[in-house]
Amino acid sequence: MSVKEQNQQHPVRLTVTERTRHRRLREQGSTEVADLDAILGGGFVCHLGVVVDGAPMVVPTVYGVDFDARTLYVHGSAASRSLVRAPEQTVCVTVTHIDGLVLARSVFEHGVNYRSAMIYGVPRAVSEGDELLHGLRVVTEQCAPGQWEYARRPSRKELAATALLALPLDEASVKTASGPPQDGDGPDGELGLWAGVVPLRSYFDAPVPDPVLPVGTAVPPHVAALGAGGPGS
């Protein structure tokens, strides 16, 4: 199902809350569900913000999105304190894509072109077999489409060592920044200094085989497709 078809079955705008209200640089904010989905669908690494033992902890990890169920799955280890404590509280998950450096004539006007989303909510620990496998498949396929069918499925022991959180996409904030520096029309525009944008692109390089891989083991097509220039996070 395409993102367009998914959005036809769900609200097209995000509900604005006190946590997600855009107070600064409102022109960079968006309440479009399609913008949120594009940001989440374009990556696989997120940061989970949670309070552990009275102190904030921000943990990088991988995620996957079930757009039909409007659910974000966050992966981790059952031994992780952050993931174990997360279902007890409201957390914040962030996903950010950096598109370039904005180098202006003055240091004050420097910036970053980016796309970002912040999702708030109380996550649910996924422990049931069917949903756990579904969530792990969602995460795996978001990282490397085709890998779930190619690789061995997790054993019961491996599932017991895995933590998976499910977070609804009900409360989210989206912001983006793009374009050139904004100081060209002011006094700094007469300084004779170069200004502009240095784009940043993320991509996968050619696959590198495991050193112990038997000679002649072919790269599967879905992995070769990633290495042919598929987008990274």
C-alpha positions in Angstrom: 0.0 0.0 0.0 1.3 3.4 -1.0 1.7 6.3 1.5 -1.1 8.1 -0.5 -3.4 5.1 0.0 -2.5 4.9 3.7 -3.3 8.5 4.3 -6.7 8.1 2.7 -7.6 5.8 5.6 -6.3 8.0 8.4 -6.5 11.7 9.4 -4.5 13.9 7.0 -3.5 16.3 9.8 -1.8 15.8 13.1 -3.7 16.8 16.3 -1.8 19.7 17.9 -1.1 19.4 21.6 0.8 21.5 24.1 3.8 19.4 23.5 3.7 19.5 19.7 2.6 23.1 19.2 5.1 25.0 17.1 6.1 28.1 19.1 9.2 29.1 17.3 9.9 29.2 13.5 6.3 28.2 12.9 6.9 28.4 9.1 9.2 25.4 9.4 6.5 23.3 11.1 4.0 21.0 9.5 0.9 19.2 10.8 0.5 17.1 7.6 0.5 13.3 8.3 2.1 12.8 4.9 5.1 14.8 6.0 5.4 12.8 9.2 5.2 9.5 7.2 7.8 10.7 4.7 10.3 11.5 7.5 9.7 8.2 9.3 9.7 6.2 6.1 13.0 7.7 5.0 15.1 6.3 7.8 15.6 3.5 10.3 17.6 5.1 13.2 15.9 7.0 16.0 16.7 8.3 19.4 14.6 7.3 22.4 14.4 9.8 25.2 13.4 8.3 28.6 14.0 9.0 32.3 16.0 6.3 34.1 16.6 6.5 37.8 15.6 10.1 37.8 17.9 11.2 35.0 17.3 11.6 31.3 18.7 9.1 28.9 18.7 9.3 25.1 19.3 6.0 23.4 20.0 5.5 19.7 18.4 2.5 18.2 16.6 1.2 15.1 12.9 1.4 14.4 10.2 0.5 11.9 6.8 1.9 11.1 3.5 0.0 10.5 1.7 2.8 8.6 -1.6 0.9 8.5 -1.7 0.5 12.3 -0.1 4.0 12.8 2.5 2.4 15.1 6.2 3.0 15.5 8.2 -0.1 16.7 11.4 0.6 18.6 13.9 -2.3 18.9 16.3 -3.1 21.7 17.7 -5.6 24.2 15.6 -7.0 27.0 18.6 -6.1 29.2 18.3 -2.4 28.3 17.3 -0.3 31.2 15.8 2.4 28.9 13.5 0.0 27.1 12.4 -1.8 30.3 11.5 1.6 31.9 9.9 3.1 28.9 6.4 1.6 29.2 6.1 3.2 32.6 6.2 6.8 31.3 5.8 9.2 28.5 8.8 9.0 26.1 9.9 11.1 23.1 11.3 9.4 20.0 13.1 11.6 17.5 14.0 10.9 13.8 16.2 13.4 12.0 17.6 13.7 8.5 20.4 16.2 7.7 20.2 17.5 4.2 23.0 20.1 4.2 24.9 22.9 5.9 23.8 26.4 5.4 26.9 28.6 5.3 26.1 32.3 5.5 28.1 35.4 5.5 27.8 35.8 9.2 28.1 33.1 11.8 24.8 34.0 13.3 22.9 33.2 10.1 24.6 29.7 9.7 22.2 26.8 9.9 21.3 23.3 8.9 18.8 22.1 6.3 16.9 19.2 8.0 13.8 17.1 8.3 12.8 16.0 11.8 9.9 14.4 13.7 9.3 14.0 17.4 6.8 11.4 18.6 5.4 11.5 22.1 3.5 8.8 24.0 3.5 6.0 26.5 4.9 3.0 24.7 3.6 -0.5 25.0 6.0 -3.4 25.6 5.4 -6.1 22.9 5.6 -9.6 24.2 3.0 -11.6 22.4 4.5 -14.0 19.8 2.5 -12.9 16.7 2.9 -9.1 17.2 6.5 -9.5 18.3 7.4 -11.3 15.1 5.3 -8.7 13.1 7.1 -5.8 14.8 10.5 -7.4 14.2 9.7 -7.9 10.6 8.6 -4.3 10.3 11.9 -3.1 11.8 14.0 -5.5 9.7 12.2 -4.6 6.4 12.6 -0.9 7.1 16.4 -1.3 7.5 16.8 -3.8 4.6 13.8 -4.7 2.5 13.8 -8.4 1.7 16.0 -9.4 4.6 13.2 -10.9 6.7 12.4 -13.5 4.1 16.1 -14.2 3.4 17.6 -14.7 6.8 16.8 -17.2 9.6 13.9 -16.2 11.8 14.6 -15.6 15.5 14.5 -18.5 17.9 12.5 -18.5 21.2 15.7 -17.8 23.1 16.5 -14.9 20.9 13.0 -13.5 21.2 13.2 -13.7 24.9 16.4 -11.5 24.8 14.7 -8.9 22.5 12.8 -5.9 23.7 10.3 -4.2 21.4 8.2 -1.1 22.1 5.1 -0.1 20.2 4.4 3.6 20.2 1.2 5.1 18.6 1.7 7.9 16.1 -1.1 10.0 17.7 1.1 12.8 19.0 3.9 14.1 16.9 5.7 17.3 15.9 7.3 17.8 12.4 9.7 20.5 11.4 11.8 21.0 8.3 14.3 23.6 7.1 15.5 24.1 3.5 16.9 26.7 1.2 19.8 29.2 1.1 21.2 31.6 3.7 18.9 34.5 4.6 21.4 37.3 4.9 21.9 38.1 1.2 19.6 41.0 1.2 21.1 42.7 4.3 24.3 44.6 4.9 26.3 41.3 5.1 25.4 40.8 1.4 28.0 43.5 0.6 30.9 41.7 2.3 32.0 39.8 -0.8 32.0 36.5 1.1 30.9 33.2 -0.4 27.6 31.9 1.0 25.4 28.9 0.1 24.5 25.4 0.9 26.7 22.3 1.1 24.3 19.4 0.5 24.7 16.2 2.5 23.6 12.9 1.0 23.4 9.5 2.7 23.7 6.3 0.7 24.8 2.6 0.9 28.1 1.6 -0.6 28.9 -1.7 -2.3 28.3 -4.7 0.1 31.4 -6.1 1.9 31.3 -9.8 2.5 31.9 -11.4 5.8 35.6 -12.6 5.9 34.5 -16.2 6.8 31.8 -16.3 4.0 32.4 -19.4 1.8 33.8 -18.5 -1.6 31.1 -18.2 -4.2 28.3 -17.2 -1.9 26.3 -14.8 -4.0 25.1 -11.4 -2.8 21.3 -11.7 -2.7 19.4 -9.3 -5.0 17.8 -7.2 -2.3 21.2 -6.5 -0.7 22.8 -5.8 -4.1 20.0 -3.3 -4.6 20.9 -1.4 -1.4 24.5 -1.3 -2.4 23.6 0.1 -5.8 22.8 3.4 -4.3 19.7 2.8 -2.2 19.0 5.7 0.3 20.4 5.5 3.8 19.1 7.1 6.9 
